[in-house]
Amino acid sequence: MKKQKVQIDPQAHFFKYFSIGAITFLLGLGSVLYVNLLLPPSPQQELLALIGLTLSIPGGLLAFYCYIRLLLSRLQHFMEK
């Protein structure tokens, strides 16, 4: 018996990854903001801010990429109608 793969709408697929990227981006930048406000200037503060930035940059790029793909998918769907 073979398992049947369920076809996922491309917009739903990209929206899921857009949401994951946007949440990761916001968590990373939020951590940078809280570290800046709550910790005194120290190497630990800089390290935690760096971790927040390294978390937010890939999340922001993923969200940007998926948003563009959603836009193109919607334009393509509109042109086909």
VENNORKA-V747829 format. One record per pair of residues at least 12 apart in sequence whose C-alpha atoms are under 10 Angstrom apart, sorted by sequence separation. I is the first residue (numbers start at 0). J is the second residue. D is the distance in whole Angstrom. If there is no record, write none. Layout:
((I | J | D) (I | J | D))
This chain:
((34 | 46 | 10) (35 | 47 | 9) (31 | 44 | 9) (34 | 47 | 7) (35 | 48 | 8) (31 | 45 | 9) (33 | 47 | 10) (34 | 48 | 6) (33 | 48 | 9) (31 | 47 | 7) (32 | 48 | 8) (30 | 47 | 8) (31 | 48 | 5) (34 | 51 | 9) (30 | 48 | 7) (31 | 49 | 8) (29 | 48 | 10) (30 | 49 | 10) (31 | 50 | 8) (32 | 51 | 9) (28 | 48 | 9) (30 | 50 | 9) (31 | 51 | 5) (27 | 48 | 9) (30 | 51 | 6) (31 | 52 | 7) (27 | 49 | 9) (28 | 50 | 10) (29 | 51 | 8) (30 | 52 | 9) (27 | 50 | 8) (28 | 51 | 6) (29 | 52 | 10) (31 | 54 | 10) (27 | 51 | 4) (28 | 52 | 7) (30 | 54 | 9) (31 | 55 | 9) (26 | 51 | 8) (27 | 52 | 6) (28 | 53 | 10) (30 | 55 | 9) (25 | 51 | 10) (26 | 52 | 10) (27 | 53 | 8) (28 | 54 | 8) (29 | 55 | 9) (24 | 51 | 9) (27 | 54 | 5) (28 | 55 | 6) (23 | 51 | 10) (24 | 52 | 9) (26 | 54 | 8) (27 | 55 | 4) (28 | 56 | 9) (24 | 53 | 10) (25 | 54 | 9) (26 | 55 | 7) (27 | 56 | 8) (24 | 54 | 7) (25 | 55 | 7) (27 | 57 | 10) (23 | 54 | 7) (24 | 55 | 4) (27 | 58 | 8) (28 | 59 | 10) (23 | 55 | 6) (24 | 56 | 7) (26 | 58 | 9) (27 | 59 | 9) (22 | 55 | 9) (23 | 56 | 9) (24 | 57 | 8) (25 | 58 | 8) (20 | 54 | 10) (21 | 55 | 9) (23 | 57 | 8) (24 | 58 | 5) (25 | 59 | 8) (20 | 55 | 9) (23 | 58 | 5) (24 | 59 | 5) (20 | 56 | 9) (21 | 57 | 10) (22 | 58 | 8) (23 | 59 | 8) (24 | 60 | 9) (20 | 57 | 8) (21 | 58 | 6) (22 | 59 | 9) (24 | 61 | 9) (20 | 58 | 4) (21 | 59 | 6) (23 | 61 | 9) (24 | 62 | 8) (19 | 58 | 8) (20 | 59 | 6) (21 | 60 | 9) (23 | 62 | 9) (18 | 58 | 10) (19 | 59 | 10) (20 | 60 | 8) (21 | 61 | 8) (22 | 62 | 9) (17 | 58 | 9) (20 | 61 | 5) (21 | 62 | 5) (16 | 58 | 10) (17 | 59 | 9) (19 | 61 | 8) (20 | 62 | 5) (21 | 63 | 8) (17 | 60 | 10) (18 | 61 | 9) (19 | 62 | 8) (20 | 63 | 8) (17 | 61 | 7) (18 | 62 | 7) (20 | 64 | 9) (21 | 65 | 10) (16 | 61 | 7) (17 | 62 | 4) (20 | 65 | 8) (21 | 66 | 10) (16 | 62 | 7) (17 | 63 | 8) (20 | 66 | 10) (15 | 62 | 10) (17 | 64 | 8) (18 | 65 | 9) (13 | 61 | 10) (14 | 62 | 9) (16 | 64 | 9) (17 | 65 | 5) (18 | 66 | 10) (13 | 62 | 9) (16 | 65 | 7) (17 | 66 | 6) (15 | 65 | 9) (16 | 66 | 9) (17 | 67 | 10) (13 | 64 | 9) (14 | 65 | 7) (17 | 68 | 10) (13 | 65 | 5) (14 | 66 | 8) (17 | 69 | 9) (12 | 65 | 9) (13 | 66 | 8) (13 | 67 | 9) (14 | 68 | 9) (10 | 65 | 9) (13 | 68 | 7) (14 | 69 | 7) (10 | 66 | 10) (13 | 69 | 6) (12 | 69 | 9) (10 | 68 | 8) (11 | 69 | 9) (9 | 68 | 9) (10 | 69 | 6) (13 | 72 | 9) (9 | 69 | 8) (10 | 70 | 9) (10 | 71 | 10) (10 | 72 | 7) (9 | 72 | 8) (10 | 73 | 8) (9 | 73 | 10))
